[in-house]
Amino acid sequence: MSAQPRLLPWPGPAGQRSYLATDDGNSPLSQLADEMEEVQLQTGAELLDHAAKMLENQKANALELRFLSARLCEALRDALTVAESRGGRLPSPDGEEAEPDKPPTSANGTNG
């Protein structure tokens, strides 16, 4: 099993974070997660384009803008999860295993 579980791009049954622990980065579940991440990032990019056009429209009403804001929040949340998941799978520069949900330590031993 992999020492570092992969954060998956979908929530568990109770809304909690879901992880995959495997040494096979090409397993069917890993491939599905990769595809889902790509869909989430593409959807966010398309939503961002739509938002730019909507904001140019002086006739956009508050309800439309509120709906847009909610979708942008969802897309940003997805993108942050993808970034965290992918960042957690990067090898650390000094060869140490990264700890989940803990920021990397700089060369002088401080965070950041």
Secondary structure as GFF3:
##gff-version 3
##sequence-region A 1 112
A	DSSP	beta_strand	6	7	.	.	.	ID=ss1
A	DSSP	beta_strand	19	20	.	.	.	ID=ss2
A	DSSP	alpha_helix	28	56	.	.	.	ID=ss3
A	DSSP	alpha_helix	62	88	.	.	.	ID=ss4
###
